[in-house]
Amino acid sequence: MAEGVVAEEVAAQGASTSRRRVRPLKVVGIVVLAAAALVAAVVIGLNIYVRTAFAPFFAEAEPAFAIPGVQEGFICQDLDHLEADDCWLFSGYVTGDGSSPLYRRDADGTVACLQVENPDGTPYVGHGSAITSAGAYAYLACEGGYLVLDAEEVGSVPDGGTVSAISRVDVDFSPAFMNIEGDQMLLGNFYYPGDYETPAAHRITTPDGAENPAVVYAFPLDPNAPFGVASQPARVYSIPGMIQGVCTTDDGRLVLSQSYGIATSHLLAYDTALVVQDGVFSVGGREVPLYCLDGRSLVEDVQAPPMTEGIESYEGRVYVSEESASNKYLFGKLYGAGMVYALSMNGE
């Protein structure tokens, strides 16, 4: 009789212990489910906000293809279509102190990561703020100028290979962006007060009262010049601050991408037919025509998601890249910023 009572008590204690073990597991499960639900709600809410806040952009922009390298630490700054090989190039940098690669996306979607060497054989560790190409050459921005690369080599080196710069060209400021459009290379600097200053001569009050703190140099393409680009600009454009990219449209618009941090980006389109000479600008002791981009010629302002930077004109559309989906910033991964988008910015 006593043994039966003891057995019942032991069984009851075992059941109680089992219940105590089960309860913490249930709590953990509830917490995990709640956290997952919260994350899902944040992602859904962010997508709704972004798609609503930038509805005009997404109504026009079409996803073209994924930006390569964003899952491997690459922080994309610019893109370029390499015409001879029908491939896309992406410049930028990586977190930490590593060298800054180029990524190439071939026409069949194959991706290659390329290392770049300076003319002296040292690794390129620049910001990769701009990449562009024309004819036999590709041009990669560096501190105080740009590197000249062999376009055929850039288009053919296999994944993991190295491209050696042919030469370096110095400019009187460090390019934040550049693009070859038509018969000219457009190359400009970036201004943000306190963090990214520009020379006093680059800060111009335009005729409509705007304070433009940066410039674009327009270098003519010249087959007789070293590496196909004249050494002196033919004209200078005065531009707003925080400009990250430049391209032109089929109908002659000049488009600037403006962004910094998590603020709203802008794609600013200027009608070049309305741009008139506003004076002269001194470059290397020589005066060249000055044209101010301001409200007199601004014809469109497309608000875009944060960190929309590199832009390229191709087949009648403007292709844009963003850096917010990189592992450095992450937040762009939550709403599809890891894609190159293409939109028409022609006056229609």
C-alpha positions as a Python dict, from the first residue, in 0.01 Angstrom:
ca = {
    (1, 'M'): (0, 0, 0),
    (2, 'A'): (277, 242, 98),
    (3, 'E'): (475, 146, -209),
    (4, 'G'): (176, 232, -430),
    (5, 'V'): (143, 574, -275),
    (6, 'V'): (513, 643, -326),
    (7, 'A'): (487, 537, -689),
    (8, 'E'): (195, 770, -747),
    (9, 'E'): (383, 1061, -588),
    (10, 'V'): (690, 989, -803),
    (11, 'A'): (475, 977, -1116),
    (12, 'A'): (305, 1303, -1022),
    (13, 'Q'): (641, 1471, -963),
    (14, 'G'): (763, 1343, -1304),
    (15, 'A'): (458, 1481, -1479),
    (16, 'S'): (504, 1815, -1303),
    (17, 'T'): (871, 1827, -1407),
    (18, 'S'): (774, 1744, -1765),
    (19, 'R'): (521, 2025, -1767),
    (20, 'R'): (785, 2264, -1633),
    (21, 'R'): (1018, 2158, -1914),
    (22, 'V'): (751, 2202, -2177),
    (23, 'R'): (649, 2552, -2071),
    (24, 'P'): (990, 2716, -2143),
    (25, 'L'): (992, 2552, -2487),
    (26, 'K'): (650, 2692, -2556),
    (27, 'V'): (767, 3037, -2446),
    (28, 'V'): (1070, 3019, -2676),
    (29, 'G'): (848, 2910, -2962),
    (30, 'I'): (607, 3196, -2902),
    (31, 'V'): (894, 3445, -2888),
    (32, 'V'): (1042, 3312, -3213),
    (33, 'L'): (707, 3328, -3389),
    (34, 'A'): (645, 3679, -3257),
    (35, 'A'): (988, 3794, -3375),
    (36, 'A'): (931, 3639, -3718),
    (37, 'A'): (592, 3808, -3741),
    (38, 'L'): (748, 4141, -3644),
    (39, 'V'): (1022, 4107, -3907),
    (40, 'A'): (763, 4015, -4170),
    (41, 'A'): (551, 4314, -4070),
    (42, 'V'): (854, 4546, -4094),
    (43, 'V'): (949, 4414, -4439),
    (44, 'I'): (592, 4440, -4566),
    (45, 'G'): (551, 4786, -4416),
    (46, 'L'): (881, 4908, -4561),
    (47, 'N'): (789, 4777, -4905),
    (48, 'I'): (451, 4947, -4889),
    (49, 'Y'): (613, 5273, -4778),
    (50, 'V'): (887, 5266, -5044),
    (51, 'R'): (648, 5167, -5325),
    (52, 'T'): (406, 5440, -5218),
    (53, 'A'): (660, 5715, -5147),
    (54, 'F'): (836, 5656, -5480),
    (55, 'A'): (533, 5548, -5683),
    (56, 'P'): (623, 5761, -5990),
    (57, 'F'): (967, 5599, -6002),
    (58, 'F'): (839, 5242, -5974),
    (59, 'A'): (555, 5314, -6216),
    (60, 'E'): (814, 5393, -6482),
    (61, 'A'): (1120, 5190, -6376),
    (62, 'E'): (1154, 4827, -6477),
    (63, 'P'): (1391, 4584, -6304),
    (64, 'A'): (1659, 4482, -6555),
    (65, 'F'): (1898, 4250, -6369),
    (66, 'A'): (2063, 4204, -6030),
    (67, 'I'): (2361, 4414, -5924),
    (68, 'P'): (2650, 4167, -5891),
    (69, 'G'): (2853, 4128, -5574),
    (70, 'V'): (2606, 4280, -5328),
    (71, 'Q'): (2603, 3958, -5126),
    (72, 'E'): (2984, 3939, -5122),
    (73, 'G'): (3059, 4276, -4964),
    (74, 'F'): (3068, 4482, -5285),
    (75, 'I'): (2936, 4837, -5252),
    (76, 'C'): (2829, 4944, -5600),
    (77, 'Q'): (2894, 5305, -5703),
    (78, 'D'): (2853, 5314, -6081),
    (79, 'L'): (2767, 5109, -6389),
    (80, 'D'): (2860, 5122, -6757),
    (81, 'H'): (2762, 4934, -7070),
    (82, 'L'): (3073, 4813, -7253),
    (83, 'E'): (2952, 4824, -7610),
    (84, 'A'): (3213, 4607, -7783),
    (85, 'D'): (3137, 4306, -7561),
    (86, 'D'): (2772, 4385, -7487),
    (87, 'C'): (2839, 4350, -7115),
    (88, 'W'): (2789, 4563, -6807),
    (89, 'L'): (3064, 4689, -6579),
    (90, 'F'): (3018, 4784, -6215),
    (91, 'S'): (3268, 4983, -6008),
    (92, 'G'): (3274, 5034, -5633),
    (93, 'Y'): (3461, 4920, -5326),
    (94, 'V'): (3446, 4660, -5050),
    (95, 'T'): (3423, 4691, -4675),
    (96, 'G'): (3755, 4684, -4492),
    (97, 'D'): (4094, 4749, -4647),
    (98, 'G'): (4076, 4518, -4946),
    (99, 'S'): (4131, 4615, -5307),
    (100, 'S'): (3836, 4756, -5499),
    (101, 'P'): (3709, 4518, -5768),
    (102, 'L'): (3528, 4562, -6095),
    (103, 'Y'): (3234, 4334, -6165),
    (104, 'R'): (3137, 4237, -6518),
    (105, 'R'): (2799, 4098, -6618),
    (106, 'D'): (2815, 3933, -6959),
    (107, 'A'): (2526, 3923, -7205),
    (108, 'D'): (2437, 3568, -7097),
    (109, 'G'): (2418, 3672, -6730),
    (110, 'T'): (2756, 3527, -6632),
    (111, 'V'): (2927, 3738, -6364),
    (112, 'A'): (3303, 3788, -6324),
    (113, 'C'): (3485, 3967, -6043),
    (114, 'L'): (3802, 4141, -6161),
    (115, 'Q'): (4088, 4292, -5965),
    (116, 'V'): (4250, 4613, -6092),
    (117, 'E'): (4616, 4712, -6071),
    (118, 'N'): (4748, 5066, -6088),
    (119, 'P'): (5011, 5139, -6356),
    (120, 'D'): (5283, 5074, -6095),
    (121, 'G'): (5146, 4727, -6021),
    (122, 'T'): (4994, 4806, -5683),
    (123, 'P'): (4631, 4706, -5615),
    (124, 'Y'): (4364, 4964, -5689),
    (125, 'V'): (4200, 5053, -5357),
    (126, 'G'): (4002, 5357, -5472),
    (127, 'H'): (3638, 5432, -5411),
    (128, 'G'): (3535, 5313, -5757),
    (129, 'S'): (3309, 5613, -5789),
    (130, 'A'): (3287, 5596, -6168),
    (131, 'I'): (3344, 5362, -6462),
    (132, 'T'): (3288, 5447, -6829),
    (133, 'S'): (3414, 5335, -7168),
    (134, 'A'): (3445, 5425, -7536),
    (135, 'G'): (3625, 5251, -7819),
    (136, 'A'): (3946, 5083, -7711),
    (137, 'Y'): (3945, 5211, -7354),
    (138, 'A'): (3763, 5198, -7024),
    (139, 'Y'): (3815, 5467, -6763),
    (140, 'L'): (3799, 5413, -6385),
    (141, 'A'): (3791, 5705, -6141),
    (142, 'C'): (4073, 5734, -5888),
    (143, 'E'): (4199, 5994, -5645),
    (144, 'G'): (4288, 6305, -5846),
    (145, 'G'): (4195, 6166, -6187),
    (146, 'Y'): (4120, 5838, -6361),
    (147, 'L'): (4287, 5516, -6470),
    (148, 'V'): (4292, 5406, -6834),
    (149, 'L'): (4216, 5038, -6892),
    (150, 'D'): (4223, 4828, -7207),
    (151, 'A'): (3855, 4771, -7292),
    (152, 'E'): (3924, 4440, -7468),
    (153, 'E'): (4105, 4312, -7161),
    (154, 'V'): (3826, 4427, -6929),
    (155, 'G'): (3572, 4247, -7146),
    (156, 'S'): (3761, 3918, -7166),
    (157, 'V'): (3954, 3857, -6841),
    (158, 'P'): (3801, 3555, -6663),
    (159, 'D'): (3648, 3559, -6318),
    (160, 'G'): (3916, 3620, -6056),
    (161, 'G'): (4158, 3769, -6308),
    (162, 'T'): (4344, 4098, -6294),
    (163, 'V'): (4326, 4401, -6521),
    (164, 'S'): (4636, 4622, -6529),
    (165, 'A'): (4586, 4994, -6590),
    (166, 'I'): (4767, 5129, -6895),
    (167, 'S'): (4807, 5477, -6754),
    (168, 'R'): (4673, 5735, -6514),
    (169, 'V'): (4533, 6075, -6617),
    (170, 'D'): (4537, 6359, -6366),
    (171, 'V'): (4252, 6610, -6326),
    (172, 'D'): (4246, 6911, -6094),
    (173, 'F'): (3990, 6745, -5864),
    (174, 'S'): (3892, 6390, -5766),
    (175, 'P'): (3603, 6273, -5987),
    (176, 'A'): (3289, 6163, -5803),
    (177, 'F'): (3128, 6058, -6132),
    (178, 'M'): (3203, 6048, -6503),
    (179, 'N'): (3041, 5921, -6819),
    (180, 'I'): (3117, 5926, -7187),
    (181, 'E'): (2814, 6051, -7377),
    (182, 'G'): (2830, 6113, -7750),
    (183, 'D'): (3154, 6289, -7831),
    (184, 'Q'): (3247, 6399, -7480),
    (185, 'M'): (3356, 6273, -7140),
    (186, 'L'): (3155, 6436, -6860),
    (187, 'L'): (3346, 6436, -6533),
    (188, 'G'): (3234, 6608, -6213),
    (189, 'N'): (3281, 6645, -5839),
    (190, 'F'): (3059, 6597, -5533),
    (191, 'Y'): (2967, 6853, -5270),
    (192, 'Y'): (2817, 6802, -4926),
    (193, 'P'): (2878, 7073, -4665),
    (194, 'G'): (3139, 6986, -4407),
    (195, 'D'): (3214, 6635, -4534),
    (196, 'Y'): (3283, 6687, -4905),
    (197, 'E'): (3392, 7040, -4986),
    (198, 'T'): (3479, 7177, -5329),
    (199, 'P'): (3716, 7458, -5435),
    (200, 'A'): (3577, 7809, -5392),
    (201, 'A'): (3590, 7865, -5769),
    (202, 'H'): (3345, 7575, -5815),
    (203, 'R'): (3078, 7740, -5598),
    (204, 'I'): (2870, 7957, -5825),
    (205, 'T'): (2551, 8157, -5780),
    (206, 'T'): (2350, 8095, -6096),
    (207, 'P'): (2141, 8359, -6275),
    (208, 'D'): (1820, 8225, -6118),
    (209, 'G'): (1971, 8258, -5768),
    (210, 'A'): (2057, 7892, -5706),
    (211, 'E'): (2379, 7813, -5518),
    (212, 'N'): (2560, 7553, -5728),
    (213, 'P'): (2865, 7421, -5537),
    (214, 'A'): (3015, 7177, -5790),
    (215, 'V'): (3107, 7147, -6158),
    (216, 'V'): (3120, 6909, -6452),
    (217, 'Y'): (3407, 6928, -6700),
    (218, 'A'): (3318, 6827, -7058),
    (219, 'F'): (3628, 6682, -7230),
    (220, 'P'): (3599, 6627, -7607),
    (221, 'L'): (3678, 6280, -7736),
    (222, 'D'): (3979, 6306, -7966),
    (223, 'P'): (4121, 6007, -8155),
    (224, 'N'): (4454, 6191, -8181),
    (225, 'A'): (4480, 6256, -7806),
    (226, 'P'): (4641, 6013, -7565),
    (227, 'F'): (4383, 5747, -7476),
    (228, 'G'): (4115, 5916, -7687),
    (229, 'V'): (4026, 6209, -7459),
    (230, 'A'): (4142, 6571, -7489),
    (231, 'S'): (4349, 6703, -7201),
    (232, 'Q'): (4144, 7022, -7161),
    (233, 'P'): (3767, 7057, -7124),
    (234, 'A'): (3577, 7240, -7395),
    (235, 'R'): (3311, 7366, -7150),
    (236, 'V'): (3215, 7354, -6785),
    (237, 'Y'): (2872, 7300, -6629),
    (238, 'S'): (2784, 7445, -6289),
    (239, 'I'): (2575, 7187, -6100),
    (240, 'P'): (2392, 7139, -5768),
    (241, 'G'): (2547, 6959, -5473),
    (242, 'M'): (2530, 6587, -5394),
    (243, 'I'): (2549, 6475, -5756),
    (244, 'Q'): (2652, 6109, -5798),
    (245, 'G'): (2606, 6041, -6169),
    (246, 'V'): (2544, 6191, -6513),
    (247, 'C'): (2410, 6075, -6848),
    (248, 'T'): (2217, 6209, -7148),
    (249, 'T'): (1890, 6099, -7307),
    (250, 'D'): (1802, 6044, -7670),
    (251, 'D'): (1615, 6374, -7687),
    (252, 'G'): (1911, 6575, -7555),
    (253, 'R'): (1834, 6598, -7186),
    (254, 'L'): (2120, 6601, -6938),
    (255, 'V'): (2034, 6386, -6635),
    (256, 'L'): (2202, 6412, -6295),
    (257, 'S'): (2151, 6168, -6009),
    (258, 'Q'): (2148, 6338, -5670),
    (259, 'S'): (2169, 6146, -5344),
    (260, 'Y'): (2337, 6126, -5006),
    (261, 'G'): (2274, 5894, -4712),
    (262, 'I'): (1918, 5781, -4652),
    (263, 'A'): (1757, 6096, -4793),
    (264, 'T'): (1536, 6079, -5102),
    (265, 'S'): (1736, 6059, -5424),
    (266, 'H'): (1653, 6271, -5728),
    (267, 'L'): (1698, 6217, -6100),
    (268, 'L'): (1720, 6571, -6234),
    (269, 'A'): (1664, 6620, -6607),
    (270, 'Y'): (1776, 6942, -6776),
    (271, 'D'): (1674, 7040, -7127),
    (272, 'T'): (2002, 7132, -7299),
    (273, 'A'): (1808, 7342, -7551),
    (274, 'L'): (1732, 7578, -7262),
    (275, 'V'): (2089, 7586, -7129),
    (276, 'V'): (2270, 7903, -7232),
    (277, 'Q'): (2621, 8025, -7173),
    (278, 'D'): (2642, 8219, -6846),
    (279, 'G'): (3003, 8331, -6859),
    (280, 'V'): (3345, 8169, -6858),
    (281, 'F'): (3531, 7938, -6624),
    (282, 'S'): (3908, 7918, -6581),
    (283, 'V'): (4066, 7573, -6617),
    (284, 'G'): (4444, 7552, -6606),
    (285, 'G'): (4474, 7921, -6687),
    (286, 'R'): (4250, 7896, -6991),
    (287, 'E'): (3894, 8028, -7004),
    (288, 'V'): (3619, 7802, -7135),
    (289, 'P'): (3242, 7860, -7167),
    (290, 'L'): (3039, 7816, -6847),
    (291, 'Y'): (2683, 7681, -6845),
    (292, 'C'): (2472, 7678, -6527),
    (293, 'L'): (2221, 7399, -6466),
    (294, 'D'): (1942, 7547, -6257),
    (295, 'G'): (1567, 7608, -6251),
    (296, 'R'): (1570, 7773, -6593),
    (297, 'S'): (1642, 7442, -6768),
    (298, 'L'): (1522, 7184, -6514),
    (299, 'V'): (1229, 7004, -6678),
    (300, 'E'): (1187, 6691, -6464),
    (301, 'D'): (1264, 6577, -6110),
    (302, 'V'): (1202, 6207, -6046),
    (303, 'Q'): (1220, 6115, -5678),
    (304, 'A'): (1395, 5781, -5633),
    (305, 'P'): (1481, 5555, -5338),
    (306, 'P'): (1780, 5648, -5120),
    (307, 'M'): (2132, 5585, -5251),
    (308, 'T'): (2040, 5585, -5620),
    (309, 'E'): (2382, 5676, -5758),
    (310, 'G'): (2533, 5541, -6079),
    (311, 'I'): (2337, 5608, -6399),
    (312, 'E'): (2393, 5505, -6761),
    (313, 'S'): (2205, 5582, -7082),
    (314, 'Y'): (2148, 5272, -7295),
    (315, 'E'): (1900, 5191, -7573),
    (316, 'G'): (1681, 5493, -7501),
    (317, 'R'): (1652, 5439, -7126),
    (318, 'V'): (1836, 5550, -6814),
    (319, 'Y'): (1974, 5258, -6611),
    (320, 'V'): (2027, 5326, -6240),
    (321, 'S'): (2209, 5138, -5965),
    (322, 'E'): (2181, 5170, -5587),
    (323, 'E'): (2420, 5092, -5304),
    (324, 'S'): (2162, 5048, -5026),
    (325, 'A'): (2137, 4670, -5085),
    (326, 'S'): (2505, 4615, -5008),
    (327, 'N'): (2609, 4437, -4690),
    (328, 'K'): (2734, 4771, -4560),
    (329, 'Y'): (2388, 4928, -4553),
    (330, 'L'): (2152, 4627, -4574),
    (331, 'F'): (1821, 4814, -4563),
    (332, 'G'): (1786, 4813, -4940),
    (333, 'K'): (1775, 4433, -4941),
    (334, 'L'): (1433, 4458, -4777),
    (335, 'Y'): (1268, 4626, -5077),
    (336, 'G'): (1453, 4503, -5385),
    (337, 'A'): (1725, 4766, -5418),
    (338, 'G'): (1971, 4501, -5536),
    (339, 'M'): (1841, 4543, -5891),
    (340, 'V'): (1940, 4768, -6177),
    (341, 'Y'): (1631, 4958, -6287),
    (342, 'A'): (1571, 5111, -6629),
    (343, 'L'): (1336, 5401, -6700),
    (344, 'S'): (1269, 5646, -6981),
    (345, 'M'): (1351, 6008, -6906),
    (346, 'N'): (1286, 6140, -7253),
    (347, 'G'): (1037, 6424, -7276),
    (348, 'E'): (716, 6251, -7375),
}
